[in-house]
Amino acid sequence: MSELALHHIDTLAPEELPAYVYDLSELRAHAAAVRAALPPRVELYYAAKANPEAPVLAALREAVDGYEVSSGGELAHVRAAVPGAPLAFGGPGKTSAEIAAAVEAGVHRWHVESVHELRRLAAAATRPVDVLLRVNLPVGDGTLDSVALAMGGRPTPFGLDPDQVPECLRLLGTPEFARLRLRGIHAHLASGLAAAEHLAVAAGIVEWSAALAERHGFALEEVNVGGGMAVDYEDPSARFDWTAFGEGLAELLDAHPGLTLRIEPGRALTAYCGWYATEVLDVKRSHGEDFAVVRGGTHHLRTPATRGHSQPFTVRPVAPWPHPWPRPATTGPTVTVSGQLCTPKDVLAHRSPVTTLRAADRLAFTMAGAYAWNISHHDFLMHPRPTFHHLDAPTS
C-alpha cells in the first residue's frame, strides 16, 4: 500500500476530487522486480492499452524492452512519450492509414492477424518489416474453460486460424512478400491466468510453433506468448508469481536453444500503482441496505462494472462537518458504493465491509492503475473530469 499516494489523497483540496493518483516510484520498483524475475532470453514489452499515460510509459522505460501498441493513435502517442523505444504493433482491425504509419515508423515487430492483413502489409511495405504470425491456437486441456477474457482457444476475431498459417508461410516465400521477414509466432490466448496456468499455455504455444517450423523448414527465432497475468481485485496484497513464472520460462528455453520468448503484460504491471480518490456525497438506506453515493463513478472508473467485481478501497476519514444537520453515516457491516450516474450499473463496490463511513469522508480505491480511466465512458452525463497526480518519491 502506497503511503505516498494515501498521504497525497488526504491533502487534496475538495475541488481536486475525484482524482487519479499514481505512485511512479512504486511502479518502477514493481517493474524492476518483474524484470529481475525473468531469464535473459525473455523480452518484456508493456501493453500500452492498459494505461497509456505518458508519465506511466516513461516510468517503465528502464524495466521494459519495448511497448505493444494496438492502434495508430497509440503508436503516435507512445513514440512521443518514449522516443526511440522498440514498438510491436498488433490489433485485429488495422486500417490502411495505420498500416502506412506503422511501416513509416519502422515498428520493431508486426503481429499479423489474417491472410488479408499480410497481403495488405506486403503491398504497403516500403522497407523491411519483421512479422510474427498471430495464431488462435486450440487449448485442449481445459485451461481456458473458466477464463473470462479469452482471445484464443475458441472462435474469436483475434489471430489466424491454424489452418490458415500454411498459406501465410507460402506467401512469405514469394518475391512479392520479400520485404516481410518472418521472425516467429504470436499467440496471446487469454487474460487472468495464474503462473502455473500461463506456463502450461506458453509451453503449448512454443511446442506448436517449434513443430510448425520443423514441418515447413523455417528458423523459429521468436515466440510471443502475450500477457494476461492474473490480477486479484479481491485480494490487493496478492501478486502474480513472477519468480515461479520466470523459472518455468527458463526451463522452457533450455529445451529450445536460440529461441527468444516475449511477454506483453499490461494490467499486471500498472494496476497496483494507481488510486482513484473521491468524496462521499451521501449515505442512505434502501430496503435494508446501506448505500454511499460518491462524487464520480464508473464514468471515471469503469473497471469494476466491466469485470463484475468490487473495487477495493480504504476509508480516509474527514473530521469537519460544515452543516448544522446530522451527518449521514453507516456503521456497517457493509455498504454498496455507487456514483453519480442515472443508471443502476454505476456501482464501484457491492456490499463491501466497513466499520464507519460518513458523508464528506474520502474513499481511496486501490488497483486503479490499469484499464480504469482510459476505458471509461467519460462524457456520459457530462460530469467534470478527475484531476491527475503523478507522484515520485525522492531518491536517496
Disulfide bonds with the S-S distance in Angstrom:
none
